[in-house]
């Protein structure tokens, strides 16, 4: 495991921010960390970075206890904070160089690593520009360059796409996937559900300081629904269609309402093709079709009682 959190507790006075959290993350994964505001996500991230002292529990990173090997572990972690952390009086190249030196890079290794980071984020041609000359999306990308200059094994990204344009968001998401393929494990928080669905291998949902669910996108969706519902508007109707559809594997019910046909199937039955074949073979046209499946947003709302952006 690249990260293990055991019985983590963190309080701020009487407020219990993280309540006995246990979490293990395998190397090579992109793990999404979801939760409404105040769920404990940022506090958990701060403890992993040793920016916040814990009240009890243990954290192991790269197999070593965090607080015993703090400096060694930090040198192998990259952090992309929610708030852009750049020096406006330094050029882009100088910003990345500064962070490279903080991580102990020197000489030719430093120069090559700075160039790699700026090329990776698409900013090499603008390396002599100051951050205030960048767009919001470019500043975010420069923030990422500063975080990856030392080629970290573990990268923590805390809402790296807040307030940027769609093109920059697409570039950043693509970069996350590339970093993962290059060998980095990524912990990614976001208030954009579609980002989590697009890039994450696993998803962890926190609420009120606890982890309340964990799994792949499909595993989490299966928590709230065991059924798929298909609704079709047909050009005509006969009961041969209904009887035939009811015999298809996975179909639980078939209901007729005038020209509308509603088919309820077990989740992930993958029988839509067979259902359409029955209708077409009975010389009936399909005017409209809609498939209702559980969504990650629905899972989140069911488990927390709130929308992600609330």
DRENBA-218270 format. One record per atom (N, C-alpha, C, O): y negated, x negated, z negated. Coordinates in steps of 0.05 Angstrom, whole numbers, padded with zeros to 5 digits, always signed. Layout:
! residues N
YXZ
...
***
This chain:
! residues 310
+00024-00017+00000
+00000+00000+00000
-00025-00017+00000
-00027-00037-00015
-00044-00010+00016
-00069-00025+00017
-00088-00017-00006
-00105-00032-00015
-00084+00008-00016
-00100+00019-00038
-00083+00037-00055
-00069+00054-00045
-00084+00032-00081
-00070+00050-00101
-00090+00056-00123
-00100+00038-00136
-00094+00081-00128
-00110+00090-00150
-00092+00105-00170
-00078+00124-00162
-00092+00097-00195
-00074+00109-00215
-00089+00120-00238
-00103+00106-00253
-00087+00146-00241
-00098+00161-00265
-00128+00154-00269
-00136+00149-00291
-00143+00154-00247
-00171+00147-00249
-00188+00169-00262
-00187+00192-00254
-00204+00160-00281
-00222+00178-00295
-00250+00165-00296
-00253+00142-00303
-00271+00181-00288
-00298+00171-00289
-00316+00194-00299
-00317+00215-00287
-00331+00187-00320
-00350+00207-00331
-00378+00197-00329
-00383+00173-00330
-00397+00215-00327
-00425+00210-00330
-00435+00227-00353
-00441+00250-00350
-00435+00215-00377
-00441+00231-00401
-00419+00251-00405
-00396+00244-00408
-00427+00277-00406
-00407+00298-00411
-00395+00308-00385
-00376+00324-00385
-00405+00298-00362
-00396+00308-00336
-00372+00291-00327
-00373+00267-00325
-00350+00305-00321
-00325+00292-00312
-00326+00291-00281
-00320+00311-00268
-00334+00268-00270
-00337+00266-00241
-00311+00262-00226
-00307+00273-00205
-00293+00246-00238
-00266+00241-00226
-00246+00246-00248
-00246+00233-00269
-00228+00265-00243
-00210+00275-00263
-00181+00267-00258
-00166+00282-00245
-00172+00244-00268
-00144+00236-00267
-00134+00235-00238
-00113+00247-00232
-00148+00221-00221
-00141+00220-00192
-00119+00199-00188
-00121+00176-00198
-00099+00206-00172
-00079+00187-00162
-00079+00188-00132
-00077+00210-00120
-00080+00165-00120
-00081+00164-00090
-00070+00137-00081
-00077+00116-00091
-00052+00139-00061
-00041+00114-00048
-00045+00116-00018
-00039+00137-00006
-00056+00095-00006
-00062+00094+00022
-00047+00071+00035
-00049+00048+00026
-00031+00077+00056
-00016+00056+00070
-00034+00041+00089
-00054+00051+00099
-00027+00016+00093
-00042-00001+00112
-00040+00011+00140
-00019+00021+00148
-00062+00009+00155
-00062+00017+00183
-00068+00047+00188
-00067+00056+00211
-00076+00061+00167
-00083+00089+00170
-00113+00094+00171
-00128+00077+00162
-00120+00117+00184
-00148+00127+00181
-00145+00152+00163
-00133+00172+00171
-00157+00151+00140
-00154+00172+00120
-00181+00186+00116
-00201+00173+00109
-00181+00212+00121
-00206+00227+00117
-00208+00237+00089
-00188+00248+00078
-00231+00234+00077
-00236+00244+00049
-00256+00266+00051
-00279+00262+00057
-00246+00291+00045
-00263+00315+00047
-00268+00327+00020
-00252+00324+00001
-00290+00340+00018
-00296+00354-00007
-00325+00365-00006
-00342+00352+00006
-00330+00387-00019
-00358+00397-00021
-00375+00378-00037
-00364+00360-00051
-00401+00382-00037
-00419+00366-00053
-00411+00367-00082
-00406+00389-00093
-00410+00344-00095
-00403+00343-00123
-00373+00342-00128
-00364+00345-00151
-00357+00339-00107
-00328+00339-00110
-00317+00314-00123
-00295+00314-00133
-00332+00292-00121
-00323+00267-00132
-00317+00246-00111
-00307+00224-00117
-00323+00251-00085
-00317+00233-00063
-00332+00206-00067
-00320+00185-00067
-00359+00209-00069
-00375+00185-00070
-00369+00169-00095
-00369+00144-00094
-00365+00182-00117
-00358+00168-00142
-00332+00153-00139
-00330+00130-00148
-00312+00165-00126
-00287+00151-00121
-00291+00127-00104
-00280+00105-00109
-00307+00129-00083
-00313+00107-00065
-00327+00085-00081
-00321+00061-00077
-00346+00092-00098
-00361+00072-00113
-00342+00057-00132
-00347+00033-00137
-00322+00070-00143
-00303+00056-00160
-00285+00037-00144
-00279+00015-00154
-00278+00045-00120
-00262+00027-00103
-00278+00001-00096
-00266-00020-00094
-00304+00005-00093
-00321-00018-00087
-00330-00033-00112
-00345-00052-00111
-00320-00024-00135
-00328-00036-00161
-00358-00034-00166
-00370-00051-00180
-00371-00014-00154
-00399-00009-00159
-00403+00009-00183
-00425+00011-00194
-00382+00022-00192
-00383+00040-00215
-00359+00034-00233
-00336+00036-00224
-00364+00028-00258
-00343+00023-00277
-00328+00049-00284
-00340+00070-00286
-00302+00046-00287
-00285+00070-00292
-00281+00072-00323
-00283+00053-00338
-00275+00097-00331
-00269+00102-00359
-00240+00096-00366
-00234+00086-00388
-00222+00103-00348
-00194+00096-00352
-00180+00097-00325
-00190+00108-00305
-00155+00086-00325
-00140+00085-00300
-00141+00057-00288
-00153+00039-00299
-00128+00053-00266
-00127+00027-00252
-00130+00031-00222
-00122+00051-00211
-00142+00011-00209
-00145+00010-00180
-00133-00016-00170
-00140-00038-00179
-00115-00014-00150
-00104-00037-00138
-00112-00037-00108
-00108-00017-00094
-00122-00059-00099
-00130-00062-00071
-00116-00088-00060
-00118-00109-00073
-00102-00085-00037
-00086-00107-00026
-00065-00117-00046
-00058-00140-00046
-00056-00098-00063
-00035-00105-00083
-00045-00119-00108
-00029-00126-00125
-00072-00122-00111
-00083-00136-00134
-00101-00117-00149
-00115-00100-00138
-00101-00121-00176
-00118-00103-00193
-00148-00110-00188
-00156-00133-00189
-00163-00089-00182
-00191-00092-00173
-00208-00109-00192
-00221-00128-00183
-00208-00102-00217
-00227-00115-00235
-00218-00143-00244
-00234-00157-00256
-00194-00151-00237
-00185-00178-00243
-00190-00197-00219
-00194-00221-00223
-00191-00185-00195
-00195-00201-00171
-00218-00189-00154
-00217-00187-00130
-00239-00181-00168
-00261-00166-00156
-00274-00181-00132
-00277-00169-00111
-00281-00206-00135
-00295-00220-00114
-00277-00225-00090
-00286-00222-00067
-00252-00232-00095
-00233-00236-00073
-00229-00210-00057
-00228-00210-00032
-00226-00188-00071
-00221-00162-00058
-00245-00153-00042
-00243-00144-00020
-00269-00156-00054
-00293-00147-00041
-00298-00162-00015
-00310-00151+00004
-00289-00187-00014
-00293-00203+00011
-00277-00193+00034
-00281-00201+00057
-00257-00175+00029
-00240-00164+00050
-00245-00135+00056
-00230-00122+00070
-00267-00124+00043
-00274-00096+00047
-00300-00094+00061
-00319-00109+00056
-00303-00075+00080
-00328-00069+00093
-00337-00041+00084
-00321-00022+00083
-00363-00038+00078
-00373-00012+00069
-00396-00003+00087
-00415-00018+00091
-00393+00021+00098
-00415+00033+00113
-00426+00056+00096
-00415+00077+00096
-00449+00051+00083
-00459+00071+00064
-00472+00095+00078
-00479+00094+00101
-00474+00117+00062
-00486+00141+00073
-00515+00136+00081
-00524+00146+00102
-00530+00122+00065
-00557+00114+00071
-00557+00088+00086
-00544+00069+00077
-00571+00086+00108
-00572+00062+00124
-00583+00039+00108
-00605+00042+00096
-00569+00017+00106
-00577-00006+00090
-00583-00030+00108
-00565-00046+00115
-00608-00032+00117
-00617-00053+00135
-00644-00065+00125
-00658-00052+00110
-00650-00089+00134
-00675-00101+00128
-00693-00097+00152
-00688-00109+00173
-00714-00081+00149
-00732-00075+00172
-00748-00099+00182
-00757-00099+00205
-00752-00119+00164
-00767-00143+00173
-00749-00164+00185
-00759-00186+00192
-00724-00159+00188
-00705-00177+00202
-00696-00165+00228
-00691-00141+00229
-00693-00181+00248
-00682-00172+00274
-00653-00164+00270
-00640-00171+00250
-00642-00150+00290
-00614-00141+00289
-00595-00165+00284
-00578-00164+00267
-00599-00186+00300
-00582-00210+00297
-00584-00221+00269
-00564-00230+00257
-00609-00222+00258
-00613-00233+00232
-00601-00216+00210
-00591-00226+00190
-00602-00189+00214
-00589-00171+00195
-00559-00177+00192
-00549-00180+00170
-00546-00178+00215
-00517-00182+00215
-00511-00210+00204
-00491-00213+00190
-00527-00229+00211
-00523-00256+00201
-00525-00257+00170
-00510-00270+00157
-00545-00243+00160
-00549-00242+00131
-00524-00232+00117
-00514-00244+00097
-00513-00209+00127
-00489-00198+00114
-00465-00216+00119
-00448-00218+00101
-00464-00229+00141
-00442-00248+00146
-00442-00270+00125
-00421-00278+00115
-00466-00281+00119
-00468-00302+00099
-00460-00291+00071
-00447-00306+00056
-00467-00266+00065
-00459-00255+00040
-00429-00255+00037
-00418-00258+00015
-00415-00251+00059
-00386-00251+00059
-00374-00279+00061
-00349-00282+00064
-00391-00300+00061
-00381-00327+00061
-00377-00340+00088
-00365-00362+00089
-00386-00327+00109
-00383-00339+00136
-00404-00361+00140
-00426-00359+00130
-00396-00382+00154
-00414-00405+00159
-00410-00416+00187
-00390-00410+00200
-00430-00431+00196
-00428-00447+00220
-00420-00431+00245
-00430-00408+00249
-00403-00443+00261
-00395-00430+00286
-00380-00404+00281
-00382-00385+00297
-00365-00403+00260
-00350-00378+00252
-00370-00355+00248
-00365-00333+00257
-00392-00361+00234
-00413-00341+00230
-00425-00332+00256
-00427-00308+00261
-00433-00351+00273
-00446-00344+00299
-00427-00327+00316
-00436-00307+00327
-00402-00335+00318
-00383-00321+00334
-00378-00293+00323
-00375-00273+00338
-00376-00291+00297
-00371-00265+00284
-00394-00246+00287
-00390-00222+00292
-00419-00256+00285
-00443-00239+00290
-00443-00229+00318
-00449-00205+00323
-00437-00246+00337
-00437-00238+00365
-00415-00217+00370
-00420-00197+00384
-00391-00221+00358
-00369-00202+00361
-00377-00175+00351
-00372-00154+00363
-00390-00174+00327
-00398-00149+00314
-00419-00134+00331
-00417-00110+00334
-00438-00149+00341
-00459-00136+00357
-00449-00127+00384
-00457-00106+00394
-00431-00142+00396
-00419-00134+00422
-00401-00109+00417
-00401-00091+00433
-00387-00109+00395
-00369-00087+00389
-00385-00061+00386
-00376-00039+00395
-00408-00062+00374
-00424-00038+00370
-00444-00033+00392
-00460-00014+00391
-00442-00049+00414
-00459-00044+00437
-00488-00052+00434
-00505-00040+00447
-00493-00071+00416
-00521-00078+00410
-00529-00106+00417
-00551-00115+00411
-00511-00121+00430
-00516-00149+00435
-00541-00153+00453
-00557-00171+00448
-00545-00135+00472
-00568-00137+00489
-00594-00131+00475
-00616-00138+00484
-00592-00118+00451
-00616-00112+00435
-00617-00128+00409
-00628-00119+00389
-00604-00151+00409
-00601-00167+00384
-00628-00177+00373
-00630-00182+00350
-00648-00180+00391
-00674-00190+00382
-00693-00168+00374
-00716-00174+00367
-00684-00143+00375
-00701-00121+00366
-00700-00117+00336
-00680-00124+00323
-00721-00105+00325
-00721-00098+00297
-00709-00070+00293
-00711-00054+00311
-00698-00065+00270
-00685-00038+00266
-00704-00015+00271
-00695+00006+00281
-00730-00018+00265
-00748+00005+00269
-00753+00010+00299
-00764+00031+00306
-00744-00009+00316
-00746-00004+00345
-00722+00010+00356
-00720+00016+00380
-00702+00015+00339
-00677+00028+00346
-00679+00058+00342
-00695+00068+00325
-00663+00073+00357
-00660+00101+00351
-00643+00104+00326
-00632+00085+00316
-00641+00129+00316
-00625+00134+00292
-00596+00126+00296
-00583+00115+00278
-00585+00132+00319
-00557+00126+00325
-00553+00096+00327
-00532+00086+00318
-00572+00081+00338
-00570+00052+00340
-00571+00039+00313
-00557+00020+00307
-00588+00050+00295
-00590+00040+00268
-00563+00043+00254
-00554+00026+00239
-00550+00066+00258
-00524+00071+00246
-00503+00050+00257
-00487+00040+00242
-00505+00045+00283
-00486+00026+00294
-00492-00003+00284
-00473-00018+00280
-00517-00009+00280
-00523-00036+00268
-00513-00037+00239
-00503-00058+00231
-00514-00015+00225
-00503-00014+00198
-00473-00020+00198
-00463-00034+00181
-00459-00009+00219
-00431-00015+00222
-00426-00044+00229
-00407-00056+00218
-00443-00055+00246
-00440-00084+00253
-00442-00101+00228
-00426-00121+00225
-00460-00095+00210
-00463-00110+00185
-00438-00107+00168
-00432-00126+00153
-00425-00084+00169
-00402-00079+00152
-00376-00092+00162
-00358-00097+00147
-00375-00098+00189
-00350-00108+00200
-00352-00137+00209
-00333-00148+00221
-00375-00150+00204
-00379-00177+00214
-00357-00197+00204
-00351-00216+00218
-00347-00191+00180
-00327-00209+00168
-00298-00200+00174
-00279-00210+00162
-00295-00180+00193
-00269-00170+00201
-00253-00161+00177
-00231-00172+00172
-00262-00141+00163
-00249-00132+00138
-00222-00118+00144
-00219-00105+00164
-00204-00120+00124
-00178-00106+00126
-00181-00076+00120
-00167-00059+00130
-00200-00070+00102
-00205-00043+00093
-00234-00036+00098
-00252-00051+00088
-00240-00014+00112
-00267-00006+00117
-00271+00022+00105
-00255+00040+00110
-00292+00025+00090
-00299+00051+00078
-00325+00061+00091
-00345+00047+00090
-00323+00084+00103
-00346+00096+00117
-00354+00122+00104
-00339+00141+00105
-00377+00122+00092
-00387+00146+00077
-00407+00161+00095
-00431+00154+00095
-00398+00181+00109
-00414+00197+00127
-00431+00180+00146
-00456+00182+00145
-00418+00165+00163
-00433+00146+00180
-00448+00159+00204
-00462+00146+00218
-00444+00186+00208
-00456+00199+00231
-00477+00219+00224
-00484+00236+00241
-00487+00218+00199
-00507+00238+00191
-00532+00235+00207
-00543+00213+00209
-00542+00257+00218
-00568+00258+00231
-00571+00243+00256
-00593+00233+00263
-00549+00239+00272
-00552+00224+00297
-00544+00242+00320
-00533+00264+00317
-00551+00233+00344
-00546+00249+00369
-00516+00248+00376
-00502+00231+00367
-00507+00268+00392
-00479+00270+00399
-00468+00245+00413
-00445+00238+00408
-00484+00232+00430
-00474+00208+00444
-00468+00185+00424
-00448+00171+00426
-00486+00181+00404
-00482+00161+00384
-00458+00168+00366
-00443+00150+00358
-00455+00194+00361
-00432+00202+00344
-00406+00196+00359
-00387+00186+00347
-00405+00201+00385
-00381+00196+00401
-00375+00166+00401
-00352+00158+00399
-00396+00149+00403
-00393+00120+00403
-00381+00111+00376
-00364+00094+00376
-00392+00122+00354
-00382+00113+00328
-00353+00122+00324
-00337+00106+00313
-00346+00146+00331
-00318+00155+00328
-00299+00138+00344
-00277+00131+00335
-00308+00131+00369
-00292+00114+00385
-00288+00086+00372
-00267+00074+00374
-00310+00077+00360
-00309+00051+00346
-00290+00051+00323
-00276+00032+00318
-00289+00073+00308
-00271+00075+00285
-00242+00073+00295
-00226+00059+00282
-00236+00087+00317
-00208+00085+00327
-00201+00057+00337
-00179+00048+00333
-00221+00044+00349
-00216+00016+00359
-00212-00003+00335
-00194-00020+00336
-00228+00000+00314
-00225-00017+00291
-00198-00013+00278
-00185-00033+00269
-00188+00011+00278
-00162+00017+00267
-00140+00003+00284
-00121-00008+00273
-00143+00005+00311
-00123-00008+00328
-00124-00038+00326
-00104-00052+00330
-00147-00049+00318
-00150-00078+00314
-00139-00087+00287
-00139-00111+00281
-00130-00068+00270
-00117-00076+00245
-00130-00067+00220
-00120-00073+00198
-00153-00053+00221
-00167-00044+00197
-00157-00017+00188
-00154+00001+00204
-00153-00014+00162
-00149+00012+00150
-00176+00024+00144
-00194+00010+00134
-00179+00050+00149
-00206+00063+00146
-00204+00087+00128
-00187+00104+00131
-00223+00088+00109
-00227+00112+00093
-00253+00124+00102
-00274+00111+00102
-00252+00149+00111
-00275+00161+00125
-00283+00188+00112
-00266+00206+00111
-00308+00190+00104
-00317+00216+00093
-00337+00228+00113
-00352+00213+00126
-00337+00254+00115
-00355+00267+00134
-00359+00296+00126
-00342+00308+00113
-00382+00307+00134
-00387+00336+00131
-00382+00350+00158
-00389+00374+00160
-00371+00335+00177
-00365+00347+00203
-00334+00349+00206
-00321+00328+00210
-00324+00373+00203
-00295+00377+00203
-00282+00367+00229
-00260+00357+00229
-00297+00371+00251
-00285+00363+00277
-00281+00332+00279
-00263+00323+00292
-00298+00317+00265
-00294+00288+00264
-00268+00281+00250
-00252+00264+00260
-00263+00293+00227
-00239+00288+00212
-00215+00295+00228
-00195+00280+00228
-00216+00318+00241
-00193+00326+00258
-00187+00307+00281
-00164+00302+00288
-00209+00296+00292
-00206+00279+00316
-00194+00252+00309
-00178+00242+00325
-00202+00239+00287
-00195+00211+00283
-00175+00205+00261
-00164+00183+00260
-00170+00224+00243
-00156+00217+00218
-00126+00223+00220
-00117+00243+00231
-00110+00203+00210
-00081+00207+00209
-00073+00224+00185
-00055+00240+00187
-00088+00221+00163
-00083+00237+00139
-00110+00247+00129
-00131+00235+00134
-00109+00269+00114
-00133+00281+00102
-00128+00286+00073
-00108+00297+00065
-00148+00278+00056
-00147+00283+00028
-00170+00302+00021
-00193+00296+00028
-00165+00324+00008
-00186+00343+00000
-00190+00341-00030
-00171+00344-00046
-00215+00336-00038
-00222+00335-00066
-00240+00359-00074
-00255+00369-00057
-00238+00368-00098
-00256+00388-00109
-00256+00386-00139
-00235+00383-00152
-00280+00387-00150
-00284+00385-00179
-00270+00361-00191
-00258+00363-00213
-00272+00338-00177
-00262+00313-00188
-00232+00309-00185
-00221+00289-00193
-00218+00328-00172
-00189+00326-00169
-00181+00326-00139
-00196+00336-00122
-00158+00314-00133
-00147+00317-00107
-00130+00342-00107
-00111+00345-00122
-00138+00361-00090
-00124+00387-00090
-00105+00391-00067
-00089+00409-00067
-00107+00373-00047
-00088+00375-00024
-00089+00349-00009
-00109+00335-00008
-00066+00342+00004
-00065+00318+00021
-00043+00322+00042
-00022+00334+00036
-00048+00312+00066
-00028+00314+00087
-00041+00309+00114
-00065+00304+00116
-00025+00312+00135
-00036+00311+00162
-00051+00337+00167
-00049+00356+00152
-00065+00338+00189
-00079+00362+00198
-00061+00386+00198
-00067+00407+00187
-00038+00383+00212
-00019+00405+00214
-00006+00412+00187
-00002+00436+00182
-00001+00392+00171
+00011+00398+00145
-00008+00415+00127
+00001+00433+00113
-00033+00408+00128
-00053+00423+00112
-00056+00451+00123
-00059+00470+00107
-00056+00454+00149
-00058+00481+00161
-00035+00499+00153
-00038+00523+00149
-00011+00487+00150
+00013+00502+00143
+00011+00513+00115
+00027+00531+00107
-00007+00502+00099
-00010+00511+00071
-00020+00539+00069
-00013+00554+00051
-00036+00548+00089
-00049+00574+00087
-00038+00594+00107
-00045+00618+00106
-00021+00585+00125
-00010+00605+00144
+00017+00597+00154
+00023+00574+00159
+00034+00617+00156
+00061+00613+00167
+00064+00628+00194
+00086+00630+00205
+00041+00639+00203
+00042+00655+00227
+00021+00648+00247
-00001+00639+00240
+00027+00652+00273
+00008+00651+00295
+00005+00679+00306
+00025+00694+00308
-00019+00687+00314
-00023+00713+00325
-00035+00711+00353
-00055+00697+00357
-00022+00723+00373
-00031+00723+00400
-00039+00752+00408
-00024+00770+00405
-00064+00755+00417
-00074+00781+00426
-00080+00779+00456
-00094+00761+00465
-00069+00799+00471
-00073+00799+00500
-00082+00826+00510
-00072+00847+00501
-00101+00826+00528
-00109+00851+00542
-00094+00851+00569
-00097+00833+00585
-00078+00873+00573
-00061+00874+00597
-00071+00896+00616
-00085+00914+00608
-00063+00893+00641
-00071+00913+00661
-00055+00939+00659
-00063+00960+00669
-00032+00937+00646
-00015+00960+00642
+00003+00955+00619
+00003+00934+00607
+00021+00974+00612
+00038+00971+00590
+00064+00987+00594
+00063+01009+00604
+00086+00975+00586
+00111+00990+00584
+00128+00979+00561
+00124+00956+00553
+00146+00995+00551
+00160+00987+00527
+00182+00967+00532
+00194+00955+00514
+00189+00963+00558
+00207+00942+00565
+00196+00915+00557
+00210+00897+00547
+00169+00912+00561
+00155+00887+00553
+00158+00883+00523
+00164+00861+00514
+00152+00904+00508
+00153+00901+00479
+00181+00893+00469
+00184+00875+00453
+00202+00907+00480
+00229+00902+00471
+00237+00873+00478
+00250+00859+00462
+00229+00864+00502
+00237+00837+00511
+00223+00816+00495
+00235+00795+00488
+00197+00820+00488
+00182+00801+00472
+00194+00798+00444
+00195+00776+00433
+00202+00821+00433
+00213+00820+00406
+00239+00803+00404
+00246+00794+00382
+00252+00800+00427
+00277+00784+00427
+00272+00754+00430
+00291+00738+00427
+00247+00746+00435
+00240+00718+00439
+00241+00703+00412
+00232+00714+00392
+00253+00679+00412
+00255+00664+00388
+00228+00659+00375
+00209+00650+00388
+00226+00664+00349
+00202+00659+00334
+00184+00684+00331
+00167+00684+00313
+00188+00704+00348
+00171+00728+00347
+00179+00745+00323
+00203+00751+00319
+00159+00752+00306
+00164+00768+00282
+00157+00797+00287
+00169+00815+00275
+00137+00802+00305
+00129+00830+00310
+00114+00831+00336
+00102+00812+00345
+00115+00855+00349
+00101+00859+00374
+00089+00887+00372
+00104+00907+00370
+00062+00890+00373
+00049+00915+00368
+00032+00922+00392
+00018+00905+00404
+00033+00948+00400
+00018+00958+00424
-00005+00975+00414
-00002+00993+00397
-00029+00969+00425
-00052+00986+00420
-00067+00990+00446
-00083+00974+00454
-00060+01013+00460
-00070+01019+00486
-00064+00996+00505
-00040+00991+00510
-00084+00982+00516
-00078+00960+00535
-00076+00933+00521
-00074+00912+00534
-00077+00933+00494
-00076+00908+00479
-00048+00904+00467
-00037+00923+00456
-00039+00880+00469
-00013+00873+00458
-00017+00851+00438
-00029+00830+00444
-00007+00855+00414
-00010+00835+00392
+00018+00825+00385
+00035+00841+00377
+00022+00799+00387
+00047+00787+00381
+00044+00768+00357
+00027+00750+00357
+00060+00772+00337
+00059+00755+00313
+00084+00737+00313
+00107+00747+00314
+00080+00711+00312
+00103+00692+00313
+00102+00674+00289
+00081+00670+00276
+00125+00662+00283
+00125+00641+00263
+00108+00618+00272
+00105+00612+00296
+00095+00604+00253
+00077+00582+00259
+00091+00561+00275
+00114+00552+00269
+00078+00552+00297
+00088+00530+00314
+00114+00537+00328
+00131+00520+00332
+00117+00563+00336
+00141+00571+00350
+00141+00562+00379
+00162+00559+00391
+00118+00556+00390
+00115+00547+00417
+00129+00565+00437
+00144+00556+00455
+00124+00591+00435
+00137+00610+00452
+00118+00625+00470
+00125+00645+00482
+00093+00615+00472
+00073+00629+00488
+00082+00630+00518
+00078+00651+00530
+00094+00609+00528
+00103+00609+00556
+00123+00631+00561
+00122+00645+00581
+00142+00634+00542
+00163+00655+00545
+00151+00683+00544
+00160+00701+00558
+00131+00687+00527
+00118+00713+00525
+00103+00720+00551
+00105+00742+00561
+00089+00700+00562
+00075+00705+00587
+00094+00711+00610
+00089+00728+00627
+00117+00697+00610
+00138+00701+00631
+00147+00730+00631
+00151+00743+00652
+00152+00741+00607
+00161+00769+00604
+00140+00788+00617
+00148+00806+00632
+00115+00784+00611
+00094+00801+00621
+00092+00799+00651
+00091+00820+00665
+00091+00775+00661
+00089+00770+00690
+00113+00782+00705
+00109+00793+00727
+00137+00779+00695
+00161+00789+00707
+00162+00819+00708
+00178+00831+00723
+00145+00832+00692
+00144+00861+00692
+00120+00871+00709
+00111+00894+00707
+00110+00852+00726
+00088+00859+00744
+00063+00870+00730
+00049+00888+00740
+00057+00858+00707
+00033+00865+00692
+00015+00841+00691
+00024+00819+00685
-00011+00845+00696
-00030+00824+00695
-00042+00820+00667
-00045+00840+00652
-00048+00795+00660
-00061+00789+00634
-00091+00785+00640
-00098+00766+00654
-00108+00803+00629
-00137+00801+00633
-00150+00781+00614
-00168+00766+00621
-00141+00782+00589
-00152+00764+00568
-00129+00756+00550
-00110+00771+00546
-00132+00732+00538
-00112+00723+00519
-00126+00707+00497
-00143+00690+00503
-00118+00711+00473
-00130+00697+00450
-00108+00689+00430
-00092+00706+00422
-00107+00663+00422
-00087+00654+00403
-00102+00646+00378
-00118+00628+00378
-00096+00660+00356
-00108+00653+00330
-00089+00635+00314
-00066+00642+00308
-00099+00611+00308
-00084+00592+00292
-00100+00584+00268
-00125+00586+00268
-00087+00576+00247
-00103+00566+00223
-00119+00541+00230
-00110+00525+00247
-00142+00539+00218
-00160+00516+00224
-00163+00500+00198
-00158+00509+00176
-00172+00474+00202
-00177+00458+00178
-00200+00469+00162
-00200+00467+00137
-00219+00481+00176
-00242+00494+00162
-00231+00517+00144
-00240+00521+00122
-00212+00531+00155
-00200+00553+00140
-00184+00543+00116
-00185+00556+00094
-00170+00521+00119
-00156+00509+00096
-00176+00501+00075
-00172+00507+00051
-00198+00488+00083
-00218+00479+00063
-00230+00502+00049
-00233+00502+00024
-00237+00523+00063
-00249+00547+00051
-00230+00561+00032
-00238+00570+00010
-00205+00562+00040
-00185+00575+00022
-00180+00559-00003
-00178+00571-00025
-00179+00533-00001
-00173+00516-00025
-00197+00512-00043
-00194+00511-00068
-00221+00511-00032
-00245+00505-00049
-00263+00529-00053
-00279+00529-00072
-00260+00549-00036
-00278+00573-00039
-00305+00568-00026
-00323+00585-00029
-00309+00544-00014
-00334+00537-00002
-00330+00526+00026
-00309+00515+00032
-00351+00528+00043
-00350+00514+00068
-00358+00485+00064
-00371+00478+00044
-00349+00467+00082
-00353+00439+00078
-00383+00432+00076
-00390+00414+00061
-00400+00445+00091
-00428+00438+00091
-00445+00453+00071
-00469+00450+00070
-00432+00469+00054
-00447+00483+00033
-00457+00463+00012
-00470+00471-00007
***
